[in-house]
Amino acid sequence: MDDRHPERIELRVPYRDIDMHGRMHTAAYIEHAEEALAHFWRFRPEVENEPAYVVRKVGCTYYRGLRNGELAQLTVRAAKIGGKSIGFNVAVQTGNEIAAEIELLWSAVNRDSGDPAPLPEATRDWLYSFLD
C-alpha cells in the first residue's frame, strides 16, 4: 500500500473468496471495497468532536468476475459530498479492465444521540481532493 495514494490498495484475490464457478463471491467485492475505504479513511484530518459514520446504502455493479490469485487495484473516490453525508465510489480494476464498481453512502451522526450531524469542514475540504 502506498501512503502517497491513500485512495488505492491492491488485492490478490484469495481462494476463500472464490465461488463454485471459480470467480470471486459477489459479497467479497463489497467486503474488499469496505476494506479499501477503511484504509482511505485513516488518512482523513483529525477533527475535534468528530461524528460517527454509518452506512446507509451499498450497491455494486459487476462487469467481470475476478479469479483466484488475480491482482486487482481498488480505488476510492468521493462521488458526493453533502452537508451530512458522503457518497463513495470504489472501482475494482485489473489491468486496464474495470471488474466492478461499488457505491457506498455514509451518513454522519452524533456519537451520543445518533442524530444526523454535519460533516466537519476539514473533512469536507480533504474529501474534495478525491472528488470524482
PASEBA-1860 file (N, C-alpha, C; in nm, 3 decimals):
! residues 132
1> MDDRHPER> 0.083/-0.117/0.000/0.000/0.000/0.000/0.088/0.124/0.000 ~ 0.048/0.222/-0.074/0.125/0.343/-0.093/0.060/0.457/-0.016 ~ 0.128/0.507/0.088/0.073/0.614/0.170/0.060/0.746/0.095 ~ 0.129/0.759/-0.019/0.114/0.880/-0.101/-0.018/0.879/-0.174 ~ -0.078/0.761/-0.186/-0.207/0.746/-0.254/-0.300/0.665/-0.164 ~ -0.353/0.729/-0.060/-0.438/0.656/0.034/-0.566/0.602/-0.028 ~ -0.598/0.654/-0.145/-0.721/0.611/-0.212/-0.705/0.478/-0.286 ~ -0.584/0.422/-0.289/-0.560/0.297/-0.364/-0.505/0.186/-0.276
9> IELRVPYR> -0.557/0.067/-0.297/-0.495/-0.053/-0.238/-0.493/-0.161/-0.344 ~ -0.405/-0.258/-0.325/-0.401/-0.374/-0.414/-0.458/-0.495/-0.342 ~ -0.514/-0.583/-0.420/-0.574/-0.705/-0.368/-0.533/-0.820/-0.458 ~ -0.481/-0.927/-0.397/-0.463/-1.052/-0.470/-0.579/-1.139/-0.423 ~ -0.666/-1.176/-0.514/-0.790/-1.246/-0.479/-0.757/-1.376/-0.406 ~ -0.801/-1.386/-0.279/-0.772/-1.507/-0.202/-0.868/-1.620/-0.237 ~ -0.821/-1.741/-0.221/-0.902/-1.859/-0.252/-1.033/-1.860/-0.174 ~ -1.030/-1.813/-0.049/-1.151/-1.815/0.035/-1.266/-1.734/-0.026
17> DIDMHGRM> -1.235/-1.642/-0.119/-1.337/-1.557/-0.180/-1.391/-1.613/-0.312 ~ -1.350/-1.733/-0.346/-1.389/-1.791/-0.476/-1.514/-1.878/-0.462 ~ -1.607/-1.862/-0.558/-1.730/-1.941/-0.556/-1.712/-2.069/-0.638 ~ -1.818/-2.147/-0.650/-1.809/-2.276/-0.720/-1.787/-2.261/-0.870 ~ -1.797/-2.139/-0.923/-1.774/-2.115/-1.065/-1.634/-2.060/-1.092 ~ -1.553/-2.049/-0.984/-1.416/-2.004/-1.000/-1.399/-1.853/-1.000 ~ -1.504/-1.781/-0.962/-1.497/-1.635/-0.959/-1.518/-1.586/-0.815 ~ -1.478/-1.463/-0.791/-1.493/-1.407/-0.657/-1.641/-1.393/-0.622
25> HTAAYIEH> -1.676/-1.433/-0.498/-1.813/-1.419/-0.448/-1.858/-1.274/-0.461 ~ -1.984/-1.255/-0.488/-2.035/-1.119/-0.503/-2.018/-1.037/-0.375 ~ -2.044/-1.095/-0.260/-2.031/-1.022/-0.134/-1.886/-0.982/-0.106 ~ -1.790/-1.056/-0.159/-1.649/-1.025/-0.135/-1.609/-0.892/-0.198 ~ -1.672/-0.855/-0.308/-1.643/-0.725/-0.369/-1.674/-0.613/-0.271 ~ -1.788/-0.625/-0.203/-1.828/-0.523/-0.107/-1.735/-0.524/0.014 ~ -1.700/-0.643/0.063/-1.607/-0.652/0.176/-1.474/-0.585/0.144 ~ -1.419/-0.613/0.026/-1.290/-0.555/-0.011/-1.303/-0.405/-0.036
33> AEEALAHF> -1.416/-0.360/-0.088/-1.438/-0.216/-0.106/-1.442/-0.146/0.030 ~ -1.506/-0.209/0.128/-1.510/-0.151/0.262/-1.370/-0.148/0.324 ~ -1.289/-0.249/0.296/-1.151/-0.251/0.344/-1.071/-0.136/0.280 ~ -1.090/-0.114/0.151/-1.022/-0.004/0.082/-1.067/0.130/0.141 ~ -1.195/0.142/0.169/-1.248/0.266/0.226/-1.195/0.288/0.368 ~ -1.184/0.182/0.447/-1.128/0.193/0.582/-0.982/0.240/0.575 ~ -0.906/0.185/0.481/-0.767/0.229/0.462/-0.764/0.378/0.425 ~ -0.843/0.417/0.330/-0.853/0.556/0.286/-0.889/0.648/0.402
41> WRFRPEVE> -0.987/0.608/0.483/-1.041/0.691/0.590/-0.938/0.719/0.700 ~ -0.840/0.632/0.715/-0.735/0.654/0.816/-0.653/0.779/0.788 ~ -0.656/0.829/0.667/-0.574/0.943/0.626/-0.648/1.077/0.638 ~ -0.773/1.074/0.683/-0.850/1.199/0.696/-0.787/1.286/0.805 ~ -0.814/1.416/0.800/-0.760/1.503/0.905/-0.828/1.478/1.038 ~ -0.754/1.497/1.146/-0.813/1.484/1.279/-0.899/1.607/1.305 ~ -1.018/1.583/1.360/-1.107/1.693/1.395/-1.162/1.669/1.535 ~ -1.187/1.777/1.605/-1.244/1.768/1.739/-1.392/1.734/1.729
49> NEPAYVVR> -1.440/1.650/1.818/-1.582/1.611/1.821/-1.630/1.552/1.688 ~ -1.547/1.468/1.630/-1.583/1.407/1.501/-1.709/1.322/1.517 ~ -1.801/1.332/1.422/-1.920/1.247/1.429/-1.884/1.102/1.397 ~ -1.975/1.013/1.426/-1.962/0.874/1.381/-2.018/0.868/1.240 ~ -1.982/0.766/1.165/-2.032/0.750/1.028/-2.098/0.613/1.018 ~ -2.217/0.611/0.963/-2.291/0.486/0.947/-2.323/0.464/0.800 ~ -2.319/0.339/0.758/-2.351/0.305/0.620/-2.503/0.311/0.602 ~ -2.547/0.382/0.500/-2.690/0.393/0.471/-2.730/0.318/0.344
57> KVGCTYYR> -2.631/0.301/0.255/-2.664/0.237/0.127/-2.538/0.175/0.067 ~ -2.554/0.058/0.006/-2.445/-0.010/-0.064/-2.499/-0.066/-0.194 ~ -2.424/-0.052/-0.301/-2.462/-0.108/-0.430/-2.339/-0.151/-0.506 ~ -2.355/-0.246/-0.595/-2.241/-0.296/-0.672/-2.283/-0.326/-0.815 ~ -2.202/-0.282/-0.908/-2.220/-0.316/-1.049/-2.102/-0.404/-1.089 ~ -2.133/-0.523/-1.139/-2.030/-0.619/-1.177/-2.010/-0.617/-1.328 ~ -1.884/-0.618/-1.369/-1.852/-0.622/-1.511/-1.782/-0.752/-1.549 ~ -1.697/-0.800/-1.459/-1.622/-0.923/-1.486/-1.581/-0.986/-1.355
65> GLRNGELA> -1.599/-1.115/-1.344/-1.561/-1.186/-1.222/-1.411/-1.200/-1.209 ~ -1.360/-1.167/-1.092/-1.218/-1.187/-1.064/-1.195/-1.332/-1.027 ~ -1.076/-1.382/-1.055/-1.043/-1.522/-1.030/-0.936/-1.533/-0.921 ~ -0.925/-1.653/-0.865/-0.827/-1.681/-0.761/-0.687/-1.636/-0.803 ~ -0.622/-1.561/-0.713/-0.485/-1.519/-0.738/-0.471/-1.397/-0.827 ~ -0.578/-1.353/-0.889/-0.571/-1.237/-0.978/-0.542/-1.111/-0.895 ~ -0.461/-1.022/-0.950/-0.426/-0.898/-0.885/-0.521/-0.788/-0.930 ~ -0.577/-0.716/-0.834/-0.669/-0.607/-0.865/-0.629/-0.484/-0.784
73> QLTVRAAK> -0.663/-0.369/-0.837/-0.642/-0.243/-0.766/-0.779/-0.184/-0.734 ~ -0.797/-0.142/-0.609/-0.920/-0.077/-0.566/-0.890/0.070/-0.545 ~ -0.971/0.155/-0.605/-0.952/0.300/-0.596/-1.078/0.363/-0.540 ~ -1.062/0.437/-0.431/-1.173/0.506/-0.365/-1.180/0.649/-0.415 ~ -1.300/0.691/-0.450/-1.325/0.831/-0.489/-1.447/0.880/-0.413 ~ -1.448/1.008/-0.381/-1.568/1.069/-0.324/-1.660/1.101/-0.442 ~ -1.779/1.047/-0.440/-1.873/1.069/-0.551/-1.969/1.183/-0.521 ~ -1.999/1.204/-0.392/-2.092/1.310/-0.350/-2.054/1.352/-0.209
81> IGGKSIGF> -2.043/1.480/-0.188/-2.013/1.534/-0.055/-2.129/1.624/-0.017 ~ -2.211/1.578/0.074/-2.326/1.655/0.118/-2.297/1.723/0.251 ~ -2.399/1.785/0.306/-2.384/1.851/0.435/-2.370/1.753/0.550 ~ -2.438/1.636/0.538/-2.437/1.536/0.645/-2.409/1.395/0.594 ~ -2.370/1.384/0.467/-2.345/1.251/0.411/-2.233/1.256/0.308 ~ -2.177/1.138/0.282/-2.070/1.123/0.184/-2.101/1.002/0.099 ~ -2.097/1.018/-0.031/-2.109/0.905/-0.123/-1.971/0.869/-0.176 ~ -1.939/0.742/-0.171/-1.810/0.693/-0.220/-1.832/0.599/-0.337
89> NVAVQTGN> -1.736/0.598/-0.427/-1.734/0.502/-0.537/-1.599/0.431/-0.530 ~ -1.602/0.298/-0.527/-1.479/0.219/-0.523/-1.473/0.138/-0.653 ~ -1.373/0.167/-0.734/-1.354/0.095/-0.860/-1.258/-0.021/-0.836 ~ -1.295/-0.138/-0.885/-1.210/-0.257/-0.877/-1.161/-0.283/-1.019 ~ -1.029/-0.271/-1.036/-0.972/-0.278/-1.169/-0.863/-0.383/-1.173 ~ -0.856/-0.457/-1.283/-0.746/-0.550/-1.306/-0.691/-0.519/-1.445 ~ -0.561/-0.489/-1.449/-0.504/-0.443/-1.576/-0.574/-0.314/-1.616 ~ -0.620/-0.308/-1.740/-0.693/-0.190/-1.789/-0.843/-0.212/-1.788
97> EIAAEIEL> -0.888/-0.312/-1.716/-1.029/-0.352/-1.720/-1.095/-0.330/-1.584 ~ -1.212/-0.266/-1.585/-1.290/-0.249/-1.462/-1.368/-0.379/-1.439 ~ -1.349/-0.437/-1.321/-1.420/-0.561/-1.286/-1.551/-0.531/-1.215 ~ -1.551/-0.423/-1.132/-1.673/-0.388/-1.058/-1.661/-0.246/-1.006 ~ -1.776/-0.187/-0.976/-1.783/-0.057/-0.911/-1.879/-0.069/-0.794 ~ -1.832/-0.027/-0.677/-1.913/-0.035/-0.556/-1.944/0.106/-0.510 ~ -2.071/0.129/-0.478/-2.114/0.259/-0.427/-2.153/0.242/-0.280 ~ -2.104/0.333/-0.197/-2.137/0.332/-0.054/-2.180/0.473/-0.014
105> LWSAVNRD> -2.282/0.482/0.066/-2.328/0.610/0.118/-2.317/0.606/0.269 ~ -2.243/0.702/0.325/-2.228/0.715/0.469/-2.302/0.839/0.515 ~ -2.361/0.831/0.633/-2.421/0.947/0.699/-2.344/0.976/0.827 ~ -2.324/1.105/0.853/-2.260/1.147/0.978/-2.367/1.157/1.085 ~ -2.336/1.103/1.204/-2.431/1.107/1.315/-2.359/1.147/1.443 ~ -2.432/1.208/1.533/-2.381/1.243/1.664/-2.348/1.114/1.738 ~ -2.230/1.106/1.795/-2.185/0.984/1.862/-2.272/0.945/1.981 ~ -2.329/1.043/2.049/-2.411/1.014/2.168/-2.557/0.988/2.134
113> SGDPAPLP> -2.616/1.074/2.053/-2.760/1.065/2.028/-2.796/0.984/1.903 ~ -2.702/0.973/1.809/-2.732/0.906/1.683/-2.806/0.995/1.584 ~ -2.829/1.122/1.622/-2.897/1.217/1.534/-2.803/1.257/1.420 ~ -2.859/1.295/1.304/-2.775/1.344/1.194/-2.685/1.458/1.240 ~ -2.563/1.459/1.190/-2.465/1.561/1.228/-2.399/1.615/1.101 ~ -2.355/1.741/1.105/-2.286/1.797/0.988/-2.146/1.737/0.972 ~ -2.104/1.728/0.847/-1.966/1.686/0.821/-1.873/1.798/0.865 ~ -1.764/1.767/0.933/-1.668/1.871/0.970/-1.607/1.935/0.845
121> EATRDWLY> -1.583/2.065/0.852/-1.528/2.138/0.737/-1.395/2.080/0.692 ~ -1.308/2.045/0.786/-1.177/1.990/0.750/-1.192/1.859/0.673 ~ -1.288/1.779/0.713/-1.314/1.651/0.645/-1.368/1.678/0.505 ~ -1.462/1.771/0.495/-1.518/1.806/0.363/-1.408/1.856/0.269 ~ -1.323/1.946/0.320/-1.216/2.002/0.237/-1.121/1.892/0.189 ~ -1.087/1.799/0.278/-0.999/1.687/0.242/-1.064/1.601/0.135 ~ -1.193/1.572/0.152/-1.264/1.486/0.058/-1.269/1.547/-0.083 ~ -1.275/1.679/-0.092/-1.283/1.743/-0.224/-1.163/1.707/-0.312
129> SFLD> -1.048/1.676/-0.253/-0.932/1.640/-0.335/-0.947/1.500/-0.394 ~ -1.050/1.426/-0.350/-1.075/1.290/-0.402/-1.210/1.282/-0.473 ~ -1.264/1.398/-0.509/-1.395/1.402/-0.573/-1.387/1.350/-0.716 ~ -1.482/1.263/-0.750/-1.490/1.207/-0.886/-1.526/1.313/-0.987
END
